[in-house]
């Protein structure tokens, strides 16, 4: 029995791995002997489950074990012995240790003024000797009495438990605190059991796994051949099962993804073209910035310090062939104002005059101009080049004409060539024979309307008359609303062309090649400009090339039949012809002949070539008079001018083109589909804004209260 008890106690602490001290080993041995005696007598406490321990633990005080208590009388000072229990924060005192003893005194130990301390018989300095063989006790001061109470414990562990319980009773006042503490105690008590059970389960699992491994090993050794085949078959089967499972998972994922995408497409709103355009622009800008930073770090960025960017080129003056036509303030107001306001403008022009100007009211002929843009990109400047190089900076600084950039309404590429007319013949400048023309349009003023300048036969002075539509907004409104309109349609067909060979200037020391050798394989093509449209033919060779095709264009005019002059605003529209020498390199295309003629001249006979100087040989005949029956047909010859190169024989060489022109006025049916006026070169109705603020004259305010300078800029 002694050997078994020693084995049970053990000599090594399982937590630290060190041997127990002799006193601790003896104490553990005495505790086990006492617990064995209690189990034999049936008085040992049975630990309850965790859930049961938390129920009504404070209501079972009658079953608690009573322990010895010693105190001294307040009057006699003699020792008095009793028994006590600690239950629910109360120290209950009994006169005897029987289970039926009544409570003689109850002390509340939850007060914060209660003090207690642990005492051991081995300690020195204790005034009160220990009772009998007790070695540990708790010294307690309560509020109900002056002297201390001595609570004798069986061992030091029990004394520490009482001391901890008395100290904790100050904090465990509420029922919730007590339940929480009981739950923690139960959890700690159950953790030891859980550890033991877990160790037992782990040990059992290891034993079973070992047995299984031994059994599998023995079976494999007995049937090695079958094991190899079975292992391979199982691996193949497992791979097939895995692939099938993966295929099913992929199908499920694809179905879920497709369903989510369809649901998202159904719920989300479609992005507008504006957002898509902005996103694309942002992506392009971001990628370009990254590319630029990488190339700059590698020092291989093509735009170095010696390269001039497009913005820098635009800010510096660029020489190009240009021409500028403008409508002055008086003509603009005459075109826009109603008859009553127009009469007021003629009598009192100062009422409609504002202090600001958005462009230079000048007309500049065709020539080489210096064009530049301001540093703020708000103004486009142009000036004629000075023959003196020292005066070139004056044009850029303050002597240049200008146009505000925010006044530009549209830009047309490959537009009609601009040419100066001298003595009824168009001039083709040699420096402008390459490249293409583009037109920059300012603010739109009106539709189907213009001012005709003619000579008064009586006063011999110039007079202005408004021709075309009676209302400046009539044509644009009809186009945008799909209302009835009349269309003026013009068709051209080339009947004959004469393109003679040109001479090149021969400098000293150069060989003069024969014209036939030089122009034997020359090919040219024709460019026709008609009512804002451009047509190009196929290349042909020879001095009399044949250009096949019918070229047609149409423009809308006013539908008002009472207006006999609705067609007159197209009188001065020009038909332009360019003969371009073809080359394999498009940059080497060269214009060798060019010419143009107003539309009204295409339907009248040749004027008197022997008219006296100063006399008007070309009196304008309006299209309304020519096409009185609504249609007309005529064959006209347009003279073509070569590049006027001084010192060559080209000045006496002229080309020609014979055009068959057919024109008629055609009406549209009522209720036609509405289109944007921009499709016919008229622009949307909301862009009818002019920079002259006097055009917004308010008749309700009158001339006394209206001020043109107070009108906001509508451009």
C-alpha positions in Angstrom: 0.0 0.0 0.0 2.9 2.4 0.8 4.5 1.7 -2.6 1.2 2.3 -4.4 0.6 5.6 -2.6 4.1 6.9 -3.4 3.6 5.9 -7.1 0.3 7.8 -7.1 1.8 10.9 -5.5 4.8 10.9 -7.8 8.1 12.7 -7.3 7.9 14.9 -10.4 5.8 18.0 -10.9 4.0 17.4 -14.3 3.7 21.1 -15.0 7.4 22.1 -14.4 9.1 18.7 -14.9 11.0 19.2 -11.6 10.9 16.9 -8.5 8.5 17.8 -5.7 10.0 19.3 -2.5 9.8 16.9 0.5 7.3 19.0 2.4 5.1 19.4 -0.6 5.3 15.6 -1.3 4.2 14.8 2.2 1.4 17.3 2.1 0.1 15.8 -1.2 0.4 12.4 0.4 -1.6 13.4 3.5 -4.3 15.0 1.2 -4.7 11.8 -0.7 -5.0 9.8 2.5 -7.6 12.2 3.8 -9.5 12.1 0.6 -9.4 8.2 0.6 -10.8 8.2 4.1 -13.6 10.6 3.1 -14.5 8.3 0.2 -14.6 5.3 2.5 -16.9 7.1 4.9 -19.1 8.6 2.2 -18.4 12.2 3.3 -16.4 13.3 0.2 -17.7 16.1 -1.9 -18.8 15.1 -5.4 -17.9 17.7 -8.1 -21.1 18.7 -10.0 -21.1 19.4 -13.8 -20.4 22.9 -14.9 -24.1 23.7 -15.6 -25.2 22.3 -12.3 -22.6 24.2 -10.3 -23.9 27.5 -11.4 -27.5 26.9 -10.1 -28.4 28.0 -6.6 -25.0 27.5 -5.0 -25.8 30.1 -2.5 -29.0 28.5 -1.2 -27.3 25.3 0.0 -25.7 26.7 3.1 -27.1 24.1 5.5 -24.9 21.5 3.9 -21.7 23.3 4.3 -18.9 22.0 6.6 -18.4 24.0 9.8 -15.0 25.0 10.9 -13.5 26.3 14.2 -13.8 29.9 15.2 -12.1 31.5 18.2 -12.7 35.0 19.7 -12.3 36.8 23.0 -15.1 38.3 25.0 -15.4 42.0 24.9 -15.8 42.3 28.7 -14.1 39.3 30.2 -11.4 38.8 27.6 -11.7 35.0 27.8 -11.5 32.8 24.8 -14.7 31.6 23.3 -15.0 28.9 20.6 -17.6 28.5 18.0 -18.1 27.2 14.5 -18.7 29.1 11.2 -19.5 28.9 7.6 -19.0 31.4 4.7 -22.1 31.6 2.5 -23.3 34.4 0.2 -21.0 37.1 1.5 -22.1 36.3 5.1 -20.0 34.8 8.0 -22.5 32.7 10.0 -21.5 31.7 13.5 -22.9 28.5 15.2 -22.5 27.3 18.8 -22.0 23.7 17.8 -20.8 21.7 14.8 -23.9 19.7 14.3 -26.0 20.0 11.1 -29.0 21.2 13.1 -27.2 23.9 15.0 -28.8 27.4 14.8 -27.1 30.5 13.8 -26.1 32.7 16.7 -24.5 35.6 14.8 -24.2 36.7 11.2 -21.4 39.1 10.1 -21.5 40.9 6.7 -18.1 40.5 5.1 -18.9 42.4 1.9 -18.2 45.8 3.5 -15.2 47.6 2.2 -14.1 48.3 5.9 -13.6 44.5 6.6 -9.9 43.6 7.0 -8.3 40.2 7.1 -4.9 38.6 7.0 -3.3 35.2 6.9 -1.3 33.9 9.9 0.9 30.8 10.2 2.2 29.1 13.3 5.8 29.4 12.0 5.5 33.2 11.8 6.7 35.3 14.7 5.1 38.3 16.2 1.6 36.9 16.6 0.1 37.9 20.0 -2.6 35.3 20.0 -1.3 31.7 20.3 -2.7 29.0 17.9 -5.4 26.7 19.2 -4.4 23.0 19.5 -2.6 21.6 16.4 -3.8 24.2 13.9 -1.0 25.8 12.0 -3.0 28.2 9.7 -5.7 30.7 10.4 -7.3 33.9 9.1 -7.5 36.9 11.3 -10.7 38.9 10.6 -11.9 42.3 11.8 -15.6 42.9 11.4 -17.7 46.1 12.1 -20.0 44.5 14.7 -17.2 43.9 17.2 -14.0 45.4 18.3 -11.8 42.3 18.7 -10.7 40.0 15.9 -12.1 36.7 14.9 -9.7 33.8 14.3 -10.8 31.3 11.6 -8.8 28.1 11.9 -8.2 26.1 8.7 -7.1 22.5 8.3 -4.2 23.5 6.0 -2.7 26.5 4.3 -4.6 26.0 1.1 -7.9 26.2 2.9 -6.8 29.3 4.7 -5.8 31.0 1.5 -9.2 30.1 0.0 -11.0 31.7 2.9 -8.8 34.8 2.7 -9.5 35.0 -1.1 -13.2 34.5 -0.6 -13.4 37.2 2.1 -11.5 39.7 -0.1 -13.5 38.8 -3.2 -16.8 39.2 -1.3 -16.3 42.9 -1.4 -16.6 42.9 -5.1 -19.2 40.1 -5.5 -22.2 42.1 -4.3 -24.7 41.4 -7.1 -26.1 38.1 -8.2 -24.6 38.5 -11.6 -21.1 38.8 -10.2 -21.6 35.7 -8.2 -22.9 33.7 -11.1 -20.0 34.8 -13.2 -17.5 33.7 -10.6 -19.3 30.4 -10.2 -19.2 29.9 -13.9 -15.4 30.6 -14.0 -14.8 28.2 -11.1 -16.8 25.6 -12.8 -14.9 26.2 -16.1 -11.6 25.8 -14.3 -12.7 22.7 -12.5 -13.9 21.3 -15.8 -10.8 22.1 -17.7 -8.8 19.6 -15.7 -11.3 16.9 -16.6 -11.2 18.0 -20.2 -7.4 17.8 -20.3 -7.5 14.3 -18.9 -10.2 13.2 -21.3 -8.4 14.8 -24.3 -5.2 13.0 -23.3 -7.1 9.7 -23.1 -8.7 10.3 -26.4 -5.4 11.2 -28.0 -3.7 8.2 -26.6 -6.6 5.9 -27.8 -6.4 7.5 -31.3 -2.7 7.0 -31.5 -3.1 3.3 -30.5 -5.9 2.8 -33.1 -3.8 4.5 -35.9 -0.8 2.4 -35.0 -2.9 -0.8 -35.2 -4.3 0.3 -38.5 -0.9 1.1 -39.9 0.5 -2.2 -38.8 -2.6 -4.0 -40.3 -2.2 -2.1 -43.6 1.5 -2.9 -43.7 1.0 -6.5 -43.1 -1.7 -6.7 -45.8 0.6 -4.9 -48.2 3.4 -7.3 -47.5 1.2 -10.3 -48.0 -0.2 -9.0 -51.3 2.5 -6.8 -52.8 1.5 -7.4 -56.5 -2.1 -6.7 -55.9 -1.2 -3.6 -53.8 0.7 -2.1 -56.7 -2.1 -2.5 -59.2 -4.7 -1.4 -56.7 -2.7 1.7 -55.8 -2.4 2.7 -59.4 -6.0 2.0 -60.1 -7.1 4.0 -57.1 -4.8 6.9 -58.2 -6.3 6.9 -61.8 -9.8 6.7 -60.4 -9.1 9.5 -58.0 -7.7 11.7 -60.7 -10.8 11.1 -62.8 -13.0 11.9 -59.9 -11.1 15.1 -59.2 -11.3 16.2 -62.9 -15.0 15.5 -63.0 -15.5 17.4 -59.7 -13.4 20.3 -61.0 -15.4 20.4 -64.3 -18.6 20.5 -62.3 -17.3 23.3 -60.1 -16.2 25.3 -63.2 -19.6 24.9 -64.7 -21.2 26.1 -61.5 -18.8 29.1 -61.3 -19.4 30.0 -65.0 -23.2 29.8 -64.5 -23.0 31.9 -61.4 -20.7 34.4 -63.1 -22.9 34.6 -66.1 -26.0 35.1 -63.9 -24.4 37.8 -61.9 -23.2 39.6 -65.0 -26.6 39.4 -66.6 -28.2 40.7 -63.4 -25.7 43.5 -63.2 -26.3 44.5 -66.8 -30.0 44.6 -66.2 -29.7 46.7 -63.1 -26.9 49.1 -64.0 -27.4 52.1 -66.2 -25.8 52.4 -69.6 -22.9 54.9 -69.6 -23.4 57.9 -71.8 -21.1 58.6 -74.8 -19.8 61.6 -72.9 -18.6 59.4 -70.0 -17.1 56.8 -72.3 -15.2 59.5 -74.3 -13.9 61.1 -71.0 -12.8 57.7 -69.8 -10.9 56.9 -73.0 -9.3 60.4 -73.0 -8.2 59.9 -69.3 -6.7 56.5 -70.1 -4.8 57.8 -73.1 -3.5 60.8 -71.1 -2.4 58.5 -68.2 -0.6 56.1 -70.5 1.1 58.9 -72.3 2.3 60.5 -69.0 3.8 57.2 -67.9 5.5 56.7 -71.3 6.8 60.2 -71.2 8.2 59.9 -67.7 9.9 56.6 -68.6 11.5 58.0 -71.7 12.6 61.1 -69.9 14.3 59.0 -67.2 16.0 57.0 -70.0 17.0 60.2 -71.8 15.5 59.0 -75.1 12.4 61.2 -75.1 12.1 62.6 -78.7 10.9 66.0 -77.7 14.0 67.4 -76.1 15.1 71.0 -75.6 15.9 71.5 -79.3 12.4 70.4 -80.4 9.6 72.9 -80.7 6.1 71.5 -79.7 2.9 72.3 -81.6 1.9 74.7 -78.8 5.2 76.6 -79.1 4.9 76.7 -82.9 1.3 78.1 -82.6 2.5 80.8 -80.1 5.4 81.8 -82.4 4.5 83.4 -85.7 3.9 80.9 -88.5 4.0 82.1 -92.1 1.3 80.7 -94.3 -0.9 81.8 -97.2 -4.0 83.4 -95.8 -6.8 85.8 -96.5 -9.3 87.5 -94.2 -12.9 88.6 -94.9 -15.1 90.2 -92.3 -18.5 91.8 -92.0 -18.5 95.1 -90.2 -20.8 96.1 -87.4 -23.2 98.0 -89.7 -23.8 95.2 -92.1 -24.3 92.7 -89.2 -27.0 94.8 -87.6 -28.7 95.4 -90.9 -28.9 91.7 -91.5 -30.3 90.9 -88.0 -32.5 93.8 -86.9 -36.2 94.1 -87.8 -37.3 97.0 -90.0 -38.3 99.3 -87.0 -35.0 98.7 -85.2 -33.1 99.0 -88.5 -34.5 102.5 -89.1 -33.5 103.5 -85.6 -30.0 102.1 -86.2 -29.7 104.2 -89.5 -30.8 107.3 -87.7 -29.0 106.8 -84.3 -26.1 104.3 -84.7 -24.6 105.3 -81.3 -27.4 103.5 -79.5 -26.3 100.1 -80.9 -22.5 100.7 -80.6 -20.6 98.9 -77.8 -17.2 99.6 -76.4 -15.9 96.0 -76.9 -14.7 94.4 -80.1 -14.2 90.7 -80.7 -12.4 90.9 -84.1 -10.7 93.3 -86.5 -13.1 94.7 -89.0 -10.8 94.6 -92.0 -10.4 92.7 -95.3 -7.0 91.3 -96.0 -6.2 90.0 -99.6 -4.5 86.7 -100.3 -0.9 86.7 -99.4 1.7 85.4 -96.9 0.6 86.4 -93.4 2.2 85.7 -90.0 -0.3 83.8 -87.9 0.1 83.2 -84.2 -1.9 82.5 -81.1 -1.6 84.3 -77.8 0.0 82.7 -74.7 -3.4 82.4 -73.0 -4.9 80.7 -76.2 -7.6 83.3 -76.3 -6.8 85.3 -79.4 -5.7 84.4 -82.9 -3.5 87.2 -84.5 -2.4 87.6 -88.1 -0.5 90.4 -89.8 1.1 91.0 -93.2 4.8 90.4 -93.3 7.0 93.4 -93.5 9.7 93.6 -96.2 12.1 95.0 -93.5 13.1 92.2 -91.2 13.7 94.6 -88.3 10.0 95.5 -88.3 8.7 92.0 -88.1 8.3 92.1 -84.3 5.8 95.0 -84.6 3.2 92.8 -86.3 3.2 90.4 -83.4 3.3 92.9 -80.6 0.6 95.4 -81.4 0.0 96.0 -85.1 -1.6 92.7 -85.9 -5.2 92.0 -86.6 -6.9 89.6 -84.3 -9.9 87.2 -83.8 -11.0 85.9 -80.4 -10.7 82.1 -80.3 -14.0 81.7 -78.5 -15.7 83.4 -81.5 -14.8 80.5 -83.9 -17.8 78.5 -84.8 -16.3 75.9 -87.1 -13.2 74.9 -89.2 -13.5 73.4 -92.7 -10.6 71.4 -94.1 -9.9 71.2 -97.9 -12.0 74.3 -98.5 -12.1 76.4 -101.7 -8.9 78.2 -102.8 -8.7 81.9 -102.1 -7.4 84.0 -105.1 -6.9 87.7 -105.8 -8.5 89.1 -109.0 -6.6 91.6 -111.1 -8.4 93.0 -114.2 -11.0 90.2 -114.2 -8.4 87.5 -114.1 -7.6 85.4 -111.0 -4.1 85.4 -109.7 -2.4 82.1 -108.6 0.6 82.9 -106.5 3.6 80.5 -106.9 4.1 80.3 -103.1 0.6 78.9 -102.7 0.6 76.1 -105.2 1.2 73.3 -102.7 -0.8 72.1 -99.7 -4.5 72.5 -99.0 -6.7 75.4 -97.8 -8.8 75.4 -94.6 -11.4 78.0 -93.6 -12.0 79.3 -90.1 -15.6 80.6 -89.7 -16.6 83.1 -87.1 -20.0 83.5 -85.4 -23.0 82.7 -87.5 -25.0 85.8 -88.3 -28.1 84.6 -90.3 -29.3 82.0 -92.9 -30.1 82.6 -96.5 -29.5 86.4 -96.4 -26.7 88.9 -97.3 -26.1 92.5 -98.2 -25.7 93.4 -101.9 -23.6 96.5 -102.7 -24.5 98.3 -106.0 -24.0 101.7 -107.5 -26.9 104.2 -107.4 -27.3 105.4 -111.1 -28.5 108.8 -109.9 -26.1 109.7 -107.1 -23.3 107.6 -108.4 -22.7 106.4 -104.9 -22.7 102.9 -103.3 -25.9 101.6 -101.8 -26.6 98.5 -99.7 -29.7 96.3 -100.0 -30.7 93.2 -98.1 -31.4 90.2 -100.4 -32.5 86.7 -99.7 -34.8 85.4 -97.0 -37.1 87.9 -95.4 -36.4 86.5 -91.9 -32.8 85.7 -90.8 -34.0 82.6 -88.9 -36.5 81.3 -91.4 -34.3 78.7 -93.1 -32.7 77.4 -89.9 -36.1 77.0 -88.2 -37.6 75.1 -91.2 -34.6 72.7 -91.3 -34.7 71.9 -87.6 -38.5 71.5 -87.5 -38.9 69.6 -90.8 -41.1 72.2 -92.4 -41.5 72.9 -96.1 -38.5 74.4 -97.9 -37.3 75.1 -101.4 -33.9 73.7 -102.6 -31.6 75.2 -105.2 -29.8 72.4 -107.0 -26.8 73.0 -109.3 -25.2 70.3 -111.6 -21.9 70.6 -113.4 -20.5 68.5 -116.2 -17.0 69.0 -117.8 -17.2 69.4 -121.6 -13.7 70.3 -122.4 -10.4 71.3 -120.7 -7.2 72.9 -122.0 -4.1 72.6 -119.8 -1.1 73.8 -121.8 2.5 73.0 -120.8 4.3 75.4 -118.5 7.8 76.7 -118.7 10.3 76.6 -115.8 12.8 79.4 -115.3 16.3 78.3 -116.5 19.1 79.6 -114.4 22.6 80.1 -115.7 24.5 76.8 -116.1 21.3 74.6 -116.2 20.2 72.5 -119.2 16.9 73.5 -120.8 14.9 70.3 -121.3 12.3 70.1 -124.1 8.8 70.6 -122.9 7.5 67.5 -124.7 10.1 65.4 -122.9 9.2 66.9 -119.5 5.4 66.8 -119.9 5.0 63.6 -121.9 3.8 61.5 -118.9 2.3 64.3 -116.9 -1.0 63.4 -115.2 -3.4 66.0 -113.7 -6.7 65.8 -111.9 -9.4 68.5 -111.3 -10.9 69.8 -108.0 -14.3 71.5 -108.3 -15.8 73.6 -105.5 -19.5 74.1 -105.7 -21.9 75.5 -103.1 -19.6 74.5 -100.2 -19.0 71.0 -101.6 -15.7 69.7 -103.0 -15.4 67.1 -105.9 -12.2 65.5 -107.2 -11.9 63.7 -110.6 -9.7 60.8 -111.6 -6.2 61.6 -113.0 -5.9 62.2 -116.8 -3.0 63.0 -119.1 -2.4 65.3 -122.1 -2.9 69.0 -122.7 -6.7 68.4 -123.2 -7.5 65.8 -120.5 -11.0 64.4 -120.3 -12.7 64.5 -116.9 -15.9 62.4 -116.8 -18.6 62.8 -114.3 -21.6 64.9 -113.2 -21.1 66.9 -110.0 -24.2 68.1 -108.1 -24.8 70.2 -104.9 -27.9 71.7 -103.4 -28.7 74.3 -100.6 -32.0 75.3 -99.0 -33.7 78.6 -99.7 -36.7 80.3 -98.3 -40.1 78.7 -99.0 -41.9 82.0 -99.2 -43.2 82.4 -102.8 -44.0 86.0 -102.2 -40.3 86.7 -101.7 -39.0 87.2 -105.3 -35.4 87.7 -104.1 -35.0 84.6 -102.0 -32.4 83.2 -104.4 -30.3 86.4 -104.8 -28.1 85.7 -101.7 -26.3 83.0 -103.8 -25.4 85.4 -106.7 -21.8 85.8 -105.6 -21.2 82.2 -104.6 -18.2 81.1 -106.6 -17.4 78.0 -108.6 -13.7 77.2 -108.2 -11.6 75.0 -110.4 -8.1 73.7 -109.6 -5.9 71.7 -111.9 -3.4 69.7 -109.8 -0.4 67.8 -111.1 -0.4 64.2 -109.8 2.6 62.7 -108.1 3.2 59.4 -106.3 4.1 61.4 -103.2 0.9 63.3 -102.0 3.2 65.9 -100.5 4.5 66.8 -104.0 1.0 67.6 -105.5 1.3 70.9 -107.4 -1.5 73.2 -108.5 -0.6 74.4 -112.0 -3.8 76.1 -113.0 -6.7 77.6 -111.0 -9.7 79.8 -111.6 -13.1 80.7 -110.3 -16.3 82.5 -111.4 -19.4 83.8 -109.5 -22.5 81.8 -109.9 -24.5 84.5 -111.6 -21.9 84.8 -114.4 -22.3 81.1 -115.2 -25.8 81.8 -116.7 -25.1 85.1 -118.6 -23.2 85.8 -121.8 -19.8 87.4 -122.0 -19.7 91.0 -121.0 -18.3 93.7 -123.3 -14.6 93.4 -123.3 -14.1 96.8 -124.8 -15.8 98.7 -121.9 -14.3 102.0 -121.0 -12.0 102.2 -118.0 -14.0 103.1 -114.8 -17.2 101.9 -116.3 -18.9 98.8 -114.8 -18.5 96.2 -117.4 -20.0 93.4 -115.2 -23.4 94.5 -113.9 -24.7 91.8 -111.5 -27.7 90.0 -112.8 -29.5 88.2 -110.0 -30.3 84.5 -110.1 -34.0 85.3 -109.5 -34.1 87.1 -112.9 -32.0 84.4 -114.7 -34.0 81.5 -113.3 -37.4 83.2 -113.6 -39.0 79.9 -114.7 -37.3 77.9 -111.9 -34.6 76.3 -114.0 -31.8 77.1 -116.4 -28.9 75.6 -118.4 -25.8 77.2 -119.9 -22.3 76.3 -121.0 -19.6 78.6 -119.6 -15.8 78.8 -120.1 -13.8 79.6 -116.9 -10.3 80.9 -117.6 -7.5 79.2 -115.6 -4.5 81.1 -114.5 -1.0 79.5 -114.1 1.4 80.4 -111.3 2.6 84.0 -112.1 6.4 83.4 -111.9 8.3 86.6 -112.9 10.9 86.0 -115.6 9.1 83.1 -117.3 6.7 82.8 -120.3 3.9 81.5 -118.1 2.3 84.9 -117.8 1.0 84.6 -121.4 -0.2 81.0 -121.0 -3.8 80.6 -119.9 -5.9 77.4 -119.5 -9.6 77.0 -119.6 -12.3 74.6 -118.7 -15.8 74.4 -120.4 -18.5 73.6 -117.9 -22.1 72.8 -118.6 -24.1 74.1 -115.6 -27.7 73.2 -114.9 -29.7 74.8 -112.1 -33.3 74.5 -110.9 -35.4 75.2 -107.8 -37.2 72.3 -106.3 -39.7 72.2 -103.5 -40.0 69.6 -100.7 -43.2 68.0 -99.6 -44.9 69.1 -96.4 -44.2 67.1 -93.2 -40.7 66.1 -94.1 -38.3 64.7 -91.5 -36.4 67.3 -89.5 -32.6 67.4 -89.8 -29.9 69.4 -88.1 -29.0 72.6 -90.0 -25.4 71.6 -89.6 -25.9 68.9 -92.2 -26.5 71.7 -94.7 -23.7 73.9 -93.5 -26.1 76.1 -91.6 -25.3 75.2 -88.0 -27.8 74.6 -85.1 -30.3 77.3 -84.4 -28.9 77.8 -80.9 -25.5 78.9 -82.3 -26.9 82.0 -83.9 -24.8 84.3 -81.8 -23.1 87.4 -82.9 -20.3 89.4 -81.1 -22.1 92.7 -81.8 -24.1 93.3 -78.7 -26.3 95.9 -80.4 -28.0 93.1 -82.3 -29.8 92.3 -79.0 -31.6 95.6 -79.0 -34.7 95.5 -76.8 -37.6 97.6 -78.1 -39.3 97.4 -74.7 -36.5 99.3 -73.0 -36.3 101.9 -75.7 -33.3 103.9 -76.9 -33.1 105.8 -73.6 -32.7 102.8 -71.3 -31.0 100.3 -73.6 -27.2 100.1 -73.5 -25.2 97.8 -75.8 -22.3 97.6 -73.4 -24.5 96.1 -70.7 -25.5 93.2 -72.9 -23.7 89.9 -72.1 -21.5 88.3 -74.6 -23.5 85.5 -76.3 -20.5 83.8 -77.8 
